[in-house]
Amino acid sequence: MAEPKKKNSKARTRKRRHQIKFAAKNLNYCEKCQAPKLGHQVCYNCGTYRGNQVISNKTKSEISSEISEK
């Protein structure tokens, strides 16, 4: 395998690496409530995915009260 002849300086390495950047995440909007959300994810606000209700919007207190009633 080929070996480098000399060590690259920190400046030279950093000049090359400064082009590598994180891309901003693309936000989509929920079809139902128009809240911003990430693509291919369930809407955190209303619990829908592609127009179908996937997660119930009940709070923890509502769920615990239902369990205690049973």
N, C-alpha and C positions, 0 to 999 in steps of 0.2 A: 504494500500500500504506500502511496505517496505521503511523504511527511512535509509539513511546511518548513521553508528555509529559515524564516524569522518569525518571531512573535508579533502578532498584530497589536497595535497600541489600543488603549481603551477608547480613544477618540475615533479611531478608524472603525472599530467594532460598533460604537454607538451611532456613528454616521449611517452605517448600514441598517442598524436595527430601528432607527427612528421612523422609518417608513412603515414599520409593522404597527398597526393600530387596531384597537377594538372597534368593531362596527356597532353603531347604535342599533338597538333592537327595534324591529318594525312593529308598530302598534296597529291593531285592527280594532274595529268597533263592533260591539255586540249588536246583533240584528234586532233583538227585542228591546233592550233598555238603552242602547247607544253608549254604554260605558266602555272606556278603553280597555283592551285585553290583548294578551299575546296570541299569536296565531296558533291554531290547533290546540287550544286550551279551553277548558270550561270557563264560562264567565263567572268571575268571583262575586259579582253583584247579584245576578239573578239565577245562576246555576243552570244555564242553558248551554247546549253545544249544538251548533248547526240547526237551531230552531227547535230542538227537542229538550224538554225538561229532564235533566240528568240528576241533579242534586236538589234535595228539598231545601227551602230557605228558612227552615225552622231554627230558632236560636237554641242555645244550650238550655236555657230555662224552660222553654216550651217542651223540649225533648225530655228533660228530667221530670216535668210535671206529668207528662203522659205515662212515663214509666212508673211513677209513684201511684197513679190512679189504677193501674192494672194490678 
